[in-house]
């Protein structure tokens, strides 16, 4: 009889765990102020969750800027096991500890699901004598200091790393790059338009209008395949003979200690959100590439990228 009671209790407990749902407001914590791709992604999720009733409670976006993400990370870390707190992260979470800028690692959180990848593009002023990716490679080989590369908004980010990967692919030294860091793309893009820098490393959405207007020429995209739409004619670096595929992904993580049922709930809710027409339209508009991984696949991808990033940042001279 005791065995039957114990079995019934176990079965009941398992069912309860499998049926976890949020019971109060859910916060999607963002490391930046309102505006920008991180905030836009979180708010797009919030809208889709609500419009399609994918989440059983209210959802709000909580902006916690400052400290290179440290304020947001600390906020989430104070809520172990809380399935009502989600964190929107990017590759910055992997790079910051490698560069000694943060003590917080991606291993301090529970990975849930990745969302999309923002592959980097390299652009020049339309009047530049650099016409192709191969032209750029030749100039960089001959004299890296002859090319001033601008990007936002910190040394060692994905825009800087992609330039380093190109140098590595052509057999050069990433430390020889001549780079200028701007506060944002709103400064970096005008700098290449005005001829103050030779090359801008940025996101496609930041230059698509200037490309359409014939003011900026894109030399290559660091994606596994070409973009569609207005940028369909821009070749990948691989097409041009350089093994450079890199971008800035976004993913959802939770605090440490989430249960399997909590993780499963959010995997399902977010995956369903990424399959809606609204979400797909956002990806298309911003030239973001769907990049949905969960479970062991996501953890393996994070481990690999952290290892690869450490190598590149060491070559650039930024790893501590």
Beta strands, then each sheet from edge to edge (+ up, - down):
strand 1: 26-30
strand 2: 59-63
strand 3: 85-90
strand 4: 110-125
strand 5: 148-152
strand 6: 178-182
strand 7: 199-203
strand 8: 216-221
strand 9: 247-254
strand 10: 289-290
sheet 1: 2+ 1+ 3+ 9- 4+ 7- 5- 6-
sheet 2: 2+ 1+ 3+ 9- 4+ 8-
sheet 3: 2+ 1+ 3+ 9- 4+ 10-
end
